[in-house]
């Protein structure tokens, strides 16, 4: 009889805890630091683009841990190079609703001996590179193959092109015809300057071909990566000008790249500027961020520097 009473008591206590006890906390882990969780459009962009799993959040140098109780945000923590501190929530953030988000997987970009994906290389014969009438020539940056696991969501193999020496904010390129892409914001770019007087509309800069492949990772320690952007300045997640949807992060190429220039007809008058034409670089010490909308087939290129 005592044993039976003990079982009944334990069962009742379990039911009481389940019904009236504290609910389990939920977490959202995010790569980065500069965000406000108030439910606006910018907040939603950041959540979808920067969400990672706990293991990744613990490994990268900067991350945010959002803590929810009863599906409401109750506290948050910043992690910066291993140092964890509580983040002060604003009035608009307290009670922010929990969302179930699929964590983004980081893939490192590594140089390999042979691959369908590559950086640099000659412009393929079947591919038509965009041209400007003003002195901002495009460079062919390579190809990302959808045969690579990290790029299998692309609708086709993507040839990368951008006028790297133009001081643009964002470059939108429509790949509705994958082999004949068109620039969408030409008028805006015509008002943009560049820092190199030696450039002309017919300037040619061709890079050596470097084969690349991706590998799952939980950190940003490589010359490039996919999955989650590692912002240098602030989150600048683009909206597609055609679909009006948040664009999906494709990849980030860093200033640690070693893609040498194969040939160029640029001959800078100032010896100092020659270094900028010796390899693929993004405003000297910047990173190139590439986003893509698989629905509209539009790519966005932007550069951030330290």
C-alpha positions in Angstrom: 0.0 0.0 0.0 2.9 2.4 0.9 4.5 1.6 -2.5 1.2 2.4 -4.3 0.8 5.7 -2.5 4.4 6.6 -3.4 3.8 5.9 -7.1 0.6 8.0 -7.0 2.4 10.9 -5.3 5.2 10.9 -7.7 2.8 10.8 -10.7 0.9 13.7 -9.3 4.0 15.7 -8.7 5.1 15.0 -12.3 1.8 16.2 -13.6 1.9 19.3 -11.4 5.4 20.2 -12.7 4.3 19.6 -16.3 1.2 21.8 -16.0 2.3 24.5 -13.7 6.1 24.4 -13.5 8.5 26.5 -15.6 8.6 25.7 -19.3 11.9 24.9 -20.9 13.9 27.8 -22.2 14.3 28.1 -26.0 17.3 29.7 -27.8 18.1 31.4 -31.1 21.8 31.6 -31.9 23.0 34.3 -34.3 26.3 35.1 -35.9 27.2 38.8 -35.6 26.5 41.5 -33.1 24.7 44.6 -34.6 21.0 44.0 -34.5 17.8 45.1 -32.7 15.1 42.5 -32.1 12.0 44.6 -32.5 10.2 42.6 -35.2 10.8 45.1 -38.1 12.0 44.1 -41.6 15.7 44.6 -40.8 15.3 42.4 -37.7 13.7 39.6 -39.8 16.4 39.8 -42.4 19.1 39.5 -39.7 17.4 36.5 -38.1 17.0 34.5 -41.3 20.5 35.4 -42.6 22.5 35.1 -39.4 20.9 32.1 -37.6 23.3 29.3 -36.7 23.4 26.3 -34.4 24.9 26.5 -30.8 28.1 24.8 -31.8 28.8 27.4 -34.5 27.8 30.2 -32.2 30.4 29.0 -29.6 33.1 28.8 -32.2 32.9 32.0 -34.2 34.4 35.2 -32.7 31.1 37.1 -32.3 27.6 35.8 -31.7 24.3 36.5 -29.9 22.3 34.0 -27.8 18.6 35.0 -27.5 16.8 33.3 -24.6 13.0 32.8 -24.7 10.6 31.7 -22.0 6.9 31.0 -22.9 8.0 31.9 -26.4 8.9 35.5 -25.3 12.4 37.0 -25.3 13.5 37.4 -21.7 17.2 38.0 -22.0 20.2 37.8 -24.4 23.9 37.3 -24.3 26.7 38.6 -26.5 29.8 36.5 -27.1 32.9 38.3 -28.3 36.1 36.3 -28.7 35.1 33.9 -26.0 33.9 36.5 -23.5 30.2 36.2 -22.7 28.2 39.1 -21.4 24.5 39.8 -20.9 23.1 42.1 -23.5 20.8 44.9 -22.3 17.4 44.5 -24.0 15.5 47.6 -25.1 11.9 48.1 -24.2 10.9 47.2 -27.8 12.8 43.9 -27.6 11.4 42.5 -24.3 8.7 40.0 -25.2 9.9 39.6 -28.8 8.2 36.4 -30.1 10.2 33.2 -30.6 10.5 31.9 -34.2 11.5 28.4 -35.3 14.4 29.0 -37.7 16.5 26.6 -39.7 20.2 27.2 -38.8 22.5 28.2 -41.7 25.4 25.9 -42.3 28.8 27.5 -42.9 31.0 26.0 -45.6 34.6 27.0 -46.0 35.9 27.7 -49.5 39.2 25.9 -50.1 41.7 25.8 -53.0 41.8 22.4 -54.7 43.6 20.9 -57.7 40.5 20.3 -59.8 36.8 21.3 -59.4 33.8 22.5 -61.4 33.9 25.7 -59.3 36.7 28.2 -59.6 37.8 31.8 -59.1 39.4 33.9 -61.9 40.0 32.4 -65.3 39.4 33.5 -68.8 35.9 34.7 -69.8 34.1 31.6 -71.3 33.4 31.9 -75.0 29.7 31.3 -74.4 29.4 33.9 -71.7 28.8 37.6 -72.4 30.3 39.9 -69.7 28.4 43.2 -69.0 30.1 46.4 -70.2 29.8 50.0 -69.2 30.5 53.0 -71.4 32.1 54.8 -68.5 35.4 53.9 -67.0 34.3 51.0 -64.8 35.2 47.8 -66.6 33.9 44.5 -65.3 36.2 41.7 -64.2 35.4 38.0 -64.6 35.6 36.5 -61.1 35.0 32.8 -61.8 32.2 30.3 -61.6 30.2 28.6 -58.8 28.9 25.2 -59.8 25.6 23.9 -58.4 27.3 20.4 -58.3 29.0 21.7 -55.1 26.9 20.9 -52.0 27.1 24.5 -50.7 25.8 25.8 -54.0 23.2 23.1 -54.9 20.3 25.6 -54.3 21.4 27.7 -57.3 19.2 27.2 -60.3 22.3 27.0 -62.6 26.0 27.4 -62.5 26.7 31.0 -61.8 29.4 33.1 -63.5 30.6 35.9 -61.2 31.2 39.3 -62.7 31.7 42.7 -61.0 33.5 46.0 -61.7 35.9 45.6 -58.7 37.5 49.0 -59.1 34.2 51.0 -59.0 33.3 52.4 -55.6 29.7 51.0 -55.8 27.4 50.6 -52.9 25.5 47.6 -54.3 25.6 46.0 -57.8 22.5 44.2 -58.9 22.9 41.8 -61.9 20.0 40.0 -63.5 20.9 36.4 -64.5 17.5 35.5 -66.1 19.7 34.6 -69.1 22.6 33.0 -67.2 25.1 33.5 -70.0 24.1 37.1 -70.8 23.5 38.9 -67.5 22.3 42.5 -67.3 23.0 45.2 -64.8 19.8 46.5 -63.2 21.1 49.7 -61.5 23.2 51.2 -64.3 22.0 54.7 -63.8 23.0 54.7 -60.1 26.4 53.2 -61.0 27.0 55.9 -63.6 27.1 58.4 -60.7 29.7 56.4 -58.8 33.3 57.3 -58.9 36.5 55.1 -58.8 39.9 55.7 -57.2 42.0 54.8 -60.2 42.5 57.4 -62.9 44.3 54.8 -65.1 41.1 52.8 -65.7 39.3 53.1 -69.1 36.2 51.4 -70.5 38.5 49.0 -72.4 40.7 48.2 -69.5 41.3 44.4 -69.2 42.2 42.6 -66.0 42.2 38.8 -66.2 43.0 36.6 -63.2 44.6 33.2 -63.0 42.2 30.3 -62.6 42.1 28.9 -59.0 39.9 25.8 -58.5 37.8 25.8 -55.3 35.6 23.4 -53.3 33.6 23.8 -50.1 33.7 21.9 -46.9 31.3 22.1 -43.9 32.7 24.2 -41.1 31.7 26.0 -37.9 34.0 29.0 -38.2 35.1 31.7 -40.6 38.8 30.7 -40.7 39.2 30.5 -44.5 39.8 32.7 -47.6 36.1 32.5 -48.3 32.9 30.9 -47.0 29.2 30.4 -47.5 26.2 30.0 -45.3 26.4 33.1 -43.1 28.1 36.4 -43.8 30.7 37.7 -41.4 30.1 41.4 -41.6 33.0 43.7 -41.4 31.1 46.9 -40.8 27.4 46.3 -40.2 24.7 43.9 -41.6 23.7 45.1 -45.0 21.4 42.4 -46.2 19.9 43.3 -49.6 16.3 43.1 -50.9 15.9 41.9 -54.4 14.8 44.8 -56.6 12.6 42.5 -58.7 10.9 40.1 -56.2 11.2 42.4 -53.2 12.3 39.4 -51.2 15.3 39.2 -48.8 18.2 37.9 -50.9 19.9 34.6 -49.8 23.6 34.8 -48.9 25.7 33.0 -51.5 29.3 33.5 -50.4 31.9 35.9 -49.0 35.4 36.2 -50.5 38.0 37.7 -48.2 41.1 39.8 -48.6 43.2 36.7 -47.8 42.5 35.4 -51.3 45.6 34.6 -53.5 44.2 34.9 -57.0 47.0 36.4 -59.0 46.5 38.6 -62.1 47.3 36.7 -65.3 47.4 39.8 -67.5 46.3 43.4 -67.6 46.7 46.4 -69.9 46.7 48.8 -66.8 50.0 50.6 -66.4 49.5 52.9 -63.4 51.5 56.2 -63.5 52.0 56.0 -59.8 54.0 53.0 -58.7 52.0 52.8 -55.5 48.9 51.7 -57.3 50.5 48.8 -59.1 49.8 46.5 -56.1 46.1 46.8 -56.6 46.3 45.2 -60.1 48.6 42.3 -59.2 45.8 40.1 -57.8 42.1 39.9 -57.2 41.3 42.3 -54.3 38.3 44.1 -53.1 39.2 47.8 -52.5 42.6 46.7 -51.1 41.7 45.0 -47.9 37.9 44.5 -48.2 35.7 41.4 -48.5 33.2 40.8 -51.4 29.7 39.7 -50.3 27.5 38.0 -52.9 23.7 37.4 -52.5 21.3 35.7 -54.9 17.6 35.3 -55.2 16.8 32.0 -56.9 13.3 33.1 -57.8 14.2 36.3 -59.7 17.7 35.1 -60.7 19.2 38.4 -59.5 22.6 38.6 -57.8 23.8 41.4 -55.5 27.5 42.2 -55.0 28.7 44.5 -52.3 32.1 45.2 -50.6 32.9 46.1 -47.0 36.3 47.2 -45.8 37.9 47.6 -42.4 
